Amino acid sequence: MESLSLLTWAAEAAQIDISASFAIAILALIAVLPEYSVDIYLAFRAGSHPEYVHYAAANMTGSNRLLIGVGWTVVVFAFVLSKRLKGKKEVQVKLEPKAKLELAFLGIASVYSFFIIFFKRISIIDSVVLIILFFTYMIVVSSGEQREPHLRETTKGFLSLTKLQRFFAVNGLFATAGVVVYVCAQPFAESMIDIGTKFHIDKFLLVQWVAPTATEAPELLVAVIFAWRAQGQQAIGTLLSSKINQWTLLVGSLPVAYVIGGGGHSLILDARQSEEFLLTLAQTILGFAIILNLRFHIRDAIILFCLFFIQFLFPGTQARTIIAIVYFVIGGSIIVIRRKEALAVFKSLFSKKNFKPKLF
């Protein structure tokens, strides 16, 4: 919990000098480090132990689906409940216009993912494209509008520091939280596989769901903290940014780790992994479509959660394919209905002000 407090304090204090979007993007990247450490370790091991390829793909798809199916929905529930306890009848989280940029990058990454599905592999070429896309995203969000941040008593003390002092203090908080999160997450990969072997439990499912549940906990808890404080924009912004960096940097890092570990230039996806990747892509498309109008209604959260949960009731291959089709049909229909909003999202990338990075 201490590391989570450090992350939220650092994100709030960083907004004194940089855009809120960039501060949230840094927070999201650090909060998701446990997932990176486990997944990259599995991909690295797969280079010399081919059976680990199965686990690397499982962990990546599980964490991505958990993030939207549980993370996004829980944040909306927490925000609405927080407002109701204060006597306000809120039924949705409203995102600010700057969220269009994040949505644009999520949309681009999702479209590119169709190539991975088609070729049934994640190659070094995919790594280059996705990693460049991630760093472009970070540069673009760093140029967002900087406004007076809403600081709590804990972080108001940063105002009395000089800009250079704040730079070291804020980055110190981010770094400390990142190290704590990384060290705590490292043993999970092998322990999940060992548990599956010892108790004869499906190791694929353990790596796909149990490990991500633990490694995703920091970012989910940070987002819930924001939501419970009625900071819905920051809450959804954190998880949206987490989704972007998992869907770009994390996926793109797997072949790199695989090559360094002694493997070839591509992680080949077998039939089961291809199905899981397709289902993950389909869920991402629906998540993208739902918040195209910069509104995340509680009924949308219920739909996402129900579709996520139903896969556990019907775990077969045919069921996964049907669920993916349902995701695509609903998501595609919403995108067609909201085509003007979709066009506005991608037009936001061509705004001149979005290409003036303003770091510390």
C-alpha positions as a Markdown table, in Angstrom:
| # | Residue | x | y | z |
|---|---|---|---|---|
| 1 | Met | 0.0 | 0.0 | 0.0 |
| 2 | Glu | 2.9 | 2.3 | 0.7 |
| 3 | Ser | 4.0 | 2.0 | -3.0 |
| 4 | Leu | 0.5 | 2.9 | -4.1 |
| 5 | Ser | 0.5 | 6.1 | -2.0 |
| 6 | Leu | 3.9 | 7.1 | -3.4 |
| 7 | Leu | 2.5 | 6.7 | -6.9 |
| 8 | Thr | -0.6 | 8.8 | -6.3 |
| 9 | Trp | 1.4 | 11.5 | -4.5 |
| 10 | Ala | 3.9 | 11.6 | -7.3 |
| 11 | Ala | 1.3 | 11.8 | -10.0 |
| 12 | Glu | -0.5 | 14.7 | -8.3 |
| 13 | Ala | 2.7 | 16.6 | -7.6 |
| 14 | Ala | 4.0 | 16.0 | -11.1 |
| 15 | Gln | 1.0 | 18.0 | -12.5 |
| 16 | Ile | 2.5 | 21.2 | -11.1 |
| 17 | Asp | 5.1 | 21.1 | -13.9 |
| 18 | Ile | 3.8 | 18.7 | -16.6 |
| 19 | Ser | 0.5 | 17.9 | -18.2 |
| 20 | Ala | -1.9 | 15.8 | -16.2 |
| 21 | Ser | -2.1 | 13.3 | -19.1 |
| 22 | Phe | 1.7 | 12.8 | -19.1 |
| 23 | Ala | 1.8 | 12.4 | -15.3 |
| 24 | Ile | -1.0 | 9.8 | -15.5 |
| 25 | Ala | 0.8 | 8.0 | -18.3 |
| 26 | Ile | 4.0 | 7.8 | -16.1 |
| 27 | Leu | 2.0 | 6.6 | -13.2 |
| 28 | Ala | 0.3 | 3.9 | -15.3 |
| 29 | Leu | 3.6 | 2.7 | -16.7 |
| 30 | Ile | 5.1 | 2.3 | -13.3 |
| 31 | Ala | 2.0 | 0.7 | -11.8 |
| 32 | Val | 2.0 | -2.0 | -14.5 |
| 33 | Leu | 5.6 | -2.9 | -14.0 |
| 34 | Pro | 4.7 | -6.1 | -12.1 |
| 35 | Glu | 2.9 | -7.3 | -15.3 |
| 36 | Tyr | 5.9 | -6.4 | -17.4 |
| 37 | Ser | 8.4 | -8.2 | -15.1 |
| 38 | Val | 6.4 | -11.4 | -15.2 |
| 39 | Asp | 5.6 | -11.4 | -19.0 |
| 40 | Ile | 9.0 | -10.4 | -20.1 |
| 41 | Tyr | 10.6 | -13.0 | -17.9 |
| 42 | Leu | 8.3 | -15.7 | -19.4 |
| 43 | Ala | 9.2 | -14.5 | -23.0 |
| 44 | Phe | 12.9 | -14.5 | -22.1 |
| 45 | Arg | 12.7 | -18.1 | -20.7 |
| 46 | Ala | 10.8 | -19.1 | -23.8 |
| 47 | Gly | 14.0 | -18.3 | -25.9 |
| 48 | Ser | 15.7 | -21.4 | -24.4 |
| 49 | His | 12.6 | -23.3 | -23.1 |
| 50 | Pro | 10.0 | -23.4 | -25.9 |
| 51 | Glu | 7.2 | -24.5 | -23.6 |
| 52 | Tyr | 7.3 | -21.0 | -22.0 |
| 53 | Val | 6.0 | -19.4 | -25.2 |
| 54 | His | 2.6 | -20.7 | -24.2 |
| 55 | Tyr | 2.8 | -18.9 | -20.9 |
| 56 | Ala | 4.0 | -15.6 | -22.2 |
| 57 | Ala | 1.0 | -15.2 | -24.5 |
| 58 | Ala | -1.3 | -16.4 | -21.8 |
| 59 | Asn | -0.1 | -13.8 | -19.3 |
| 60 | Met | -0.3 | -11.0 | -21.8 |
| 61 | Thr | -3.9 | -11.8 | -23.0 |
| 62 | Gly | -5.1 | -12.4 | -19.5 |
| 63 | Ser | -3.8 | -9.1 | -18.1 |
| 64 | Asn | -5.2 | -7.1 | -21.0 |
| 65 | Arg | -8.7 | -8.6 | -20.7 |
| 66 | Leu | -8.6 | -8.3 | -16.9 |
| 67 | Leu | -7.7 | -4.6 | -17.2 |
| 68 | Ile | -10.9 | -3.8 | -19.2 |
| 69 | Gly | -13.3 | -6.5 | -18.0 |
| 70 | Val | -12.6 | -5.9 | -14.3 |
| 71 | Gly | -10.5 | -2.7 | -14.0 |
| 72 | Trp | -12.5 | -0.3 | -16.1 |
| 73 | Thr | -15.8 | -1.6 | -14.7 |
| 74 | Val | -14.8 | -1.5 | -11.1 |
| 75 | Val | -13.6 | 2.1 | -11.4 |
| 76 | Val | -17.0 | 3.1 | -12.8 |
| 77 | Phe | -18.8 | 1.3 | -10.0 |
| 78 | Ala | -16.6 | 2.9 | -7.4 |
| 79 | Phe | -17.0 | 6.4 | -8.8 |
| 80 | Val | -20.9 | 6.1 | -9.0 |
| 81 | Leu | -21.0 | 4.7 | -5.5 |
| 82 | Ser | -18.8 | 7.4 | -4.2 |
| 83 | Lys | -21.1 | 10.0 | -5.7 |
| 84 | Arg | -24.2 | 8.3 | -4.4 |
| 85 | Leu | -22.9 | 8.3 | -0.9 |
| 86 | Lys | -22.5 | 12.1 | -1.2 |
| 87 | Gly | -26.1 | 12.4 | -2.4 |
| 88 | Lys | -25.3 | 12.9 | -6.1 |
| 89 | Lys | -27.1 | 10.7 | -8.7 |
| 90 | Glu | -24.2 | 10.2 | -11.0 |
| 91 | Val | -24.4 | 7.2 | -13.5 |
| 92 | Gln | -21.4 | 7.8 | -15.6 |
| 93 | Val | -17.8 | 8.9 | -15.6 |
| 94 | Lys | -17.2 | 11.9 | -18.0 |
| 95 | Leu | -13.8 | 12.1 | -19.7 |
| 96 | Glu | -12.2 | 15.3 | -20.8 |
| 97 | Pro | -11.5 | 16.1 | -24.5 |
| 98 | Lys | -7.8 | 15.3 | -24.0 |
| 99 | Ala | -8.8 | 11.6 | -23.7 |
| 100 | Lys | -9.3 | 11.7 | -27.5 |
| 101 | Leu | -5.6 | 11.4 | -27.9 |
| 102 | Glu | -5.4 | 8.3 | -25.8 |
| 103 | Leu | -8.3 | 6.8 | -27.7 |
| 104 | Ala | -6.6 | 7.5 | -31.0 |
| 105 | Phe | -3.5 | 5.6 | -30.0 |
| 106 | Leu | -5.6 | 2.7 | -28.6 |
| 107 | Gly | -7.5 | 2.6 | -31.9 |
| 108 | Ile | -4.3 | 2.6 | -34.0 |
| 109 | Ala | -2.7 | -0.2 | -31.9 |
| 110 | Ser | -5.9 | -2.2 | -32.2 |
| 111 | Val | -6.0 | -1.9 | -36.0 |
| 112 | Tyr | -2.4 | -3.0 | -36.2 |
| 113 | Ser | -3.1 | -6.0 | -34.0 |
| 114 | Phe | -5.2 | -7.5 | -36.8 |
| 115 | Phe | -1.9 | -8.1 | -38.6 |
| 116 | Ile | -0.7 | -10.2 | -35.6 |
| 117 | Ile | -3.9 | -12.2 | -35.7 |
| 118 | Phe | -3.5 | -12.7 | -39.5 |
| 119 | Phe | 0.1 | -13.9 | -39.4 |
| 120 | Lys | -0.3 | -15.7 | -36.1 |
| 121 | Arg | 2.9 | -14.4 | -34.6 |
| 122 | Ile | 4.4 | -11.4 | -32.8 |
| 123 | Ser | 7.6 | -10.6 | -34.7 |
| 124 | Ile | 10.5 | -8.2 | -34.2 |
| 125 | Ile | 8.9 | -6.0 | -36.9 |
| 126 | Asp | 5.8 | -5.8 | -34.7 |
| 127 | Ser | 8.1 | -4.9 | -31.8 |
| 128 | Val | 9.5 | -1.9 | -33.7 |
| 129 | Val | 6.1 | -0.6 | -34.8 |
| 130 | Leu | 4.4 | -1.0 | -31.4 |
| 131 | Ile | 7.3 | 0.4 | -29.4 |
| 132 | Ile | 7.6 | 3.4 | -31.7 |
| 133 | Leu | 3.8 | 3.9 | -31.3 |
| 134 | Phe | 4.2 | 3.8 | -27.5 |
| 135 | Phe | 7.0 | 6.4 | -27.4 |
| 136 | Thr | 5.1 | 8.6 | -29.8 |
| 137 | Tyr | 2.1 | 8.4 | -27.5 |
| 138 | Met | 4.3 | 9.4 | -24.5 |
| 139 | Ile | 5.7 | 12.4 | -26.5 |
| 140 | Val | 2.3 | 13.5 | -27.6 |
| 141 | Val | 0.6 | 13.4 | -24.1 |
| 142 | Ser | 3.6 | 15.3 | -22.7 |
| 143 | Ser | 2.5 | 18.3 | -24.7 |
| 144 | Gly | -1.0 | 18.4 | -23.3 |
| 145 | Glu | -2.4 | 21.5 | -21.7 |
| 146 | Gln | -1.0 | 22.2 | -18.2 |
| 147 | Arg | -3.4 | 23.5 | -15.7 |
| 148 | Glu | -3.5 | 24.3 | -12.0 |
| 149 | Pro | -3.6 | 20.8 | -10.3 |
| 150 | His | -5.9 | 19.8 | -7.5 |
| 151 | Leu | -3.5 | 19.0 | -4.6 |
| 152 | Arg | -4.4 | 17.4 | -1.3 |
| 153 | Glu | -2.6 | 18.4 | 1.9 |
| 154 | Thr | -0.1 | 15.5 | 1.4 |
| 155 | Thr | 1.2 | 17.0 | -1.8 |
| 156 | Lys | 0.8 | 20.7 | -1.3 |
| 157 | Gly | 4.3 | 20.9 | 0.2 |
| 158 | Phe | 5.7 | 20.4 | -3.3 |
| 159 | Leu | 4.6 | 23.9 | -4.2 |
| 160 | Ser | 7.3 | 25.4 | -1.9 |
| 161 | Leu | 10.1 | 23.6 | -3.7 |
| 162 | Thr | 11.9 | 24.9 | -6.7 |
| 163 | Lys | 11.3 | 23.3 | -10.1 |
| 164 | Leu | 14.6 | 21.4 | -9.9 |
| 165 | Gln | 13.9 | 20.2 | -6.4 |
| 166 | Arg | 10.4 | 19.0 | -7.5 |
| 167 | Phe | 12.0 | 17.2 | -10.4 |
| 168 | Phe | 14.2 | 15.1 | -8.1 |
| 169 | Ala | 11.5 | 14.7 | -5.4 |
| 170 | Val | 8.8 | 13.6 | -7.8 |
| 171 | Asn | 11.1 | 11.3 | -9.8 |
| 172 | Gly | 12.4 | 9.9 | -6.6 |
| 173 | Leu | 8.8 | 9.0 | -5.6 |
| 174 | Phe | 8.1 | 7.4 | -9.0 |
| 175 | Ala | 11.5 | 5.5 | -8.9 |
| 176 | Thr | 11.0 | 4.2 | -5.3 |
| 177 | Ala | 7.5 | 3.0 | -6.0 |
| 178 | Gly | 8.6 | 1.4 | -9.3 |
| 179 | Val | 11.4 | -0.5 | -7.5 |
| 180 | Val | 9.1 | -1.7 | -4.7 |
| 181 | Val | 6.5 | -2.9 | -7.2 |
| 182 | Tyr | 9.1 | -4.6 | -9.4 |
| 183 | Val | 10.8 | -6.5 | -6.6 |
| 184 | Cys | 7.5 | -7.7 | -5.1 |
| 185 | Ala | 6.3 | -9.1 | -8.4 |
| 186 | Gln | 9.4 | -11.0 | -9.6 |
| 187 | Pro | 8.7 | -14.4 | -8.0 |
| 188 | Phe | 5.2 | -14.8 | -9.4 |
| 189 | Ala | 6.1 | -16.3 | -12.7 |
| 190 | Glu | 7.9 | -19.5 | -11.6 |
| 191 | Ser | 5.6 | -19.9 | -8.5 |
| 192 | Met | 2.5 | -20.1 | -10.7 |
| 193 | Ile | 4.0 | -22.7 | -12.9 |
| 194 | Asp | 5.3 | -24.7 | -9.8 |
| 195 | Ile | 1.9 | -24.6 | -8.2 |
| 196 | Gly | 0.2 | -25.9 | -11.3 |
| 197 | Thr | 2.7 | -28.7 | -11.6 |
| 198 | Lys | 2.4 | -29.7 | -7.9 |
| 199 | Phe | -1.3 | -29.6 | -7.6 |
| 200 | His | -2.1 | -30.7 | -11.2 |
| 201 | Ile | -3.9 | -27.5 | -12.1 |
| 202 | Asp | -4.0 | -26.1 | -15.6 |
| 203 | Lys | -0.8 | -24.0 | -15.7 |
| 204 | Phe | -2.0 | -22.0 | -18.7 |
| 205 | Leu | -5.0 | -20.8 | -16.7 |
| 206 | Leu | -2.9 | -20.0 | -13.7 |
| 207 | Val | -0.5 | -17.9 | -15.7 |
| 208 | Gln | -3.3 | -16.3 | -17.6 |
| 209 | Trp | -5.5 | -15.3 | -14.7 |
| 210 | Val | -4.0 | -15.8 | -11.2 |
| 211 | Ala | -0.7 | -14.1 | -12.0 |
| 212 | Pro | -2.2 | -11.1 | -13.7 |
| 213 | Thr | -4.7 | -10.7 | -10.9 |
| 214 | Ala | -1.8 | -10.1 | -8.5 |
| 215 | Thr | 0.4 | -8.1 | -10.9 |
| 216 | Glu | -2.5 | -5.9 | -12.0 |
| 217 | Ala | -3.4 | -5.1 | -8.4 |
| 218 | Pro | -1.2 | -1.9 | -8.0 |
| 219 | Glu | -2.7 | -0.1 | -11.0 |
| 220 | Leu | -6.3 | -1.2 | -10.3 |
| 221 | Leu | -6.0 | 0.0 | -6.7 |
| 222 | Val | -4.5 | 3.3 | -7.7 |
| 223 | Ala | -7.4 | 3.8 | -10.1 |
| 224 | Val | -10.0 | 2.8 | -7.5 |
| 225 | Ile | -8.4 | 5.3 | -5.1 |
| 226 | Phe | -8.9 | 8.1 | -7.7 |
| 227 | Ala | -12.5 | 6.9 | -8.4 |
| 228 | Trp | -13.4 | 6.8 | -4.7 |
| 229 | Arg | -12.2 | 10.4 | -4.4 |
| 230 | Ala | -14.6 | 11.2 | -7.2 |
| 231 | Gln | -11.7 | 11.8 | -9.6 |
| 232 | Gly | -13.3 | 9.8 | -12.4 |
| 233 | Gln | -11.2 | 11.3 | -15.2 |
| 234 | Gln | -7.9 | 10.4 | -13.4 |
| 235 | Ala | -9.2 | 6.9 | -12.6 |
| 236 | Ile | -10.2 | 6.0 | -16.2 |
| 237 | Gly | -7.2 | 7.9 | -17.5 |
| 238 | Thr | -4.9 | 5.7 | -15.5 |
| 239 | Leu | -6.4 | 2.5 | -16.8 |
| 240 | Leu | -6.8 | 3.8 | -20.3 |
| 241 | Ser | -3.1 | 4.7 | -20.3 |
| 242 | Ser | -2.3 | 1.3 | -18.8 |
| 243 | Lys | -4.2 | -0.4 | -21.6 |
| 244 | Ile | -2.3 | 1.6 | -24.2 |
| 245 | Asn | 1.1 | 0.7 | -22.8 |
| 246 | Gln | 0.2 | -3.0 | -22.4 |
| 247 | Trp | -1.2 | -3.1 | -25.9 |
| 248 | Thr | 1.9 | -1.5 | -27.4 |
| 249 | Leu | 5.0 | -1.6 | -25.3 |
| 250 | Leu | 4.3 | -4.9 | -23.5 |
| 251 | Val | 3.2 | -6.8 | -26.6 |
| 252 | Gly | 6.1 | -5.2 | -28.5 |
| 253 | Ser | 8.6 | -6.2 | -25.8 |
| 254 | Leu | 7.9 | -9.9 | -25.9 |
| 255 | Pro | 9.7 | -10.7 | -29.2 |
| 256 | Val | 12.7 | -8.7 | -28.0 |
| 257 | Ala | 12.9 | -10.6 | -24.7 |
| 258 | Tyr | 12.4 | -13.8 | -26.7 |
| 259 | Val | 15.4 | -13.1 | -29.0 |
| 260 | Ile | 17.6 | -12.0 | -26.1 |
| 261 | Gly | 16.7 | -15.3 | -24.4 |
| 262 | Gly | 18.0 | -17.3 | -27.4 |
| 263 | Gly | 14.8 | -17.7 | -29.5 |
| 264 | Gly | 14.0 | -16.8 | -33.1 |
| 265 | His | 12.7 | -13.5 | -34.5 |
| 266 | Ser | 9.0 | -14.2 | -33.9 |
| 267 | Leu | 6.8 | -15.6 | -31.1 |
| 268 | Ile | 4.6 | -18.0 | -33.0 |
| 269 | Leu | 1.0 | -18.2 | -31.7 |
| 270 | Asp | -0.6 | -21.6 | -31.7 |
| 271 | Ala | -4.3 | -22.2 | -32.2 |
| 272 | Arg | -5.2 | -21.5 | -28.5 |
| 273 | Gln | -3.0 | -18.4 | -28.3 |
| 274 | Ser | -4.5 | -17.1 | -31.5 |
| 275 | Glu | -8.0 | -17.5 | -30.1 |
| 276 | Glu | -7.0 | -15.7 | -26.9 |
| 277 | Phe | -5.4 | -12.9 | -28.8 |
| 278 | Leu | -8.4 | -12.5 | -31.0 |
| 279 | Leu | -10.7 | -12.4 | -28.0 |
| 280 | Thr | -8.5 | -9.8 | -26.4 |
| 281 | Leu | -8.5 | -7.7 | -29.5 |
| 282 | Ala | -12.3 | -8.0 | -29.7 |
| 283 | Gln | -12.7 | -6.8 | -26.1 |
| 284 | Thr | -10.4 | -3.9 | -26.8 |
| 285 | Ile | -12.5 | -2.8 | -29.8 |
| 286 | Leu | -15.6 | -2.8 | -27.6 |
| 287 | Gly | -13.9 | -0.8 | -24.8 |
| 288 | Phe | -12.7 | 1.7 | -27.4 |
| 289 | Ala | -16.2 | 2.0 | -28.9 |
| 290 | Ile | -17.9 | 2.5 | -25.5 |
| 291 | Ile | -15.9 | 5.6 | -24.5 |
| 292 | Leu | -15.7 | 7.2 | -28.0 |
| 293 | Asn | -18.3 | 9.8 | -26.8 |
| 294 | Leu | -16.1 | 10.5 | -23.7 |
| 295 | Arg | -18.7 | 9.0 | -21.4 |
| 296 | Phe | -18.5 | 5.7 | -19.5 |
| 297 | His | -22.0 | 4.8 | -18.3 |
| 298 | Ile | -22.6 | 2.3 | -15.6 |
| 299 | Arg | -24.7 | 0.2 | -18.0 |
| 300 | Asp | -21.6 | 0.0 | -20.4 |
| 301 | Ala | -19.6 | -1.2 | -17.4 |
| 302 | Ile | -22.1 | -3.9 | -16.7 |
| 303 | Ile | -22.0 | -5.1 | -20.3 |
| 304 | Leu | -18.2 | -5.3 | -20.3 |
| 305 | Phe | -18.2 | -7.2 | -17.0 |
| 306 | Cys | -20.8 | -9.7 | -18.0 |
| 307 | Leu | -19.0 | -10.5 | -21.3 |
| 308 | Phe | -15.8 | -10.9 | -19.4 |
| 309 | Phe | -17.3 | -13.2 | -16.8 |
| 310 | Ile | -19.2 | -15.4 | -19.2 |
| 311 | Gln | -16.0 | -16.7 | -20.7 |
| 312 | Phe | -15.4 | -18.6 | -17.5 |
| 313 | Leu | -18.7 | -20.3 | -17.7 |
| 314 | Phe | -18.1 | -21.4 | -21.3 |
| 315 | Pro | -14.3 | -21.9 | -21.6 |
| 316 | Gly | -14.4 | -24.0 | -24.8 |
| 317 | Thr | -12.9 | -23.0 | -28.2 |
| 318 | Gln | -16.3 | -22.5 | -29.8 |
| 319 | Ala | -17.5 | -20.3 | -26.9 |
| 320 | Arg | -14.4 | -18.1 | -27.1 |
| 321 | Thr | -15.0 | -17.6 | -30.8 |
| 322 | Ile | -18.7 | -16.7 | -30.2 |
| 323 | Ile | -17.8 | -14.3 | -27.4 |
| 324 | Ala | -15.3 | -12.6 | -29.7 |
| 325 | Ile | -17.9 | -12.2 | -32.4 |
| 326 | Val | -20.3 | -10.7 | -29.9 |
| 327 | Tyr | -17.6 | -8.2 | -28.9 |
| 328 | Phe | -16.9 | -7.3 | -32.5 |
| 329 | Val | -20.6 | -6.9 | -33.5 |
| 330 | Ile | -21.4 | -4.7 | -30.5 |
| 331 | Gly | -18.2 | -2.7 | -30.8 |
| 332 | Gly | -18.4 | -2.3 | -34.5 |
| 333 | Ser | -22.1 | -1.2 | -34.3 |
| 334 | Ile | -21.2 | 1.4 | -31.7 |
| 335 | Ile | -18.4 | 2.7 | -33.8 |
| 336 | Val | -20.7 | 3.1 | -36.9 |
| 337 | Ile | -23.3 | 4.9 | -34.8 |
| 338 | Arg | -20.6 | 7.1 | -33.3 |
| 339 | Arg | -18.6 | 7.5 | -36.5 |
| 340 | Lys | -18.4 | 11.3 | -36.0 |
| 341 | Glu | -16.8 | 10.9 | -32.6 |
| 342 | Ala | -14.4 | 8.3 | -34.0 |
| 343 | Leu | -13.4 | 10.7 | -36.8 |
| 344 | Ala | -12.9 | 13.5 | -34.2 |
| 345 | Val | -10.7 | 11.1 | -32.1 |
| 346 | Phe | -8.3 | 10.5 | -35.0 |
| 347 | Lys | -8.3 | 14.1 | -36.1 |
| 348 | Ser | -7.0 | 15.0 | -32.6 |
| 349 | Leu | -3.7 | 13.5 | -33.6 |
| 350 | Phe | -3.2 | 16.3 | -36.2 |
| 351 | Ser | -3.6 | 19.2 | -33.8 |
| 352 | Lys | -0.3 | 21.2 | -33.9 |
| 353 | Lys | -0.3 | 21.7 | -30.1 |
| 354 | Asn | 0.0 | 17.9 | -29.7 |
| 355 | Phe | 3.5 | 17.9 | -31.1 |
| 356 | Lys | 5.2 | 20.3 | -28.6 |
| 357 | Pro | 6.5 | 18.0 | -25.9 |
| 358 | Lys | 6.9 | 19.7 | -22.5 |
| 359 | Leu | 8.7 | 17.5 | -20.1 |
| 360 | Phe | 10.0 | 18.5 | -16.7 |
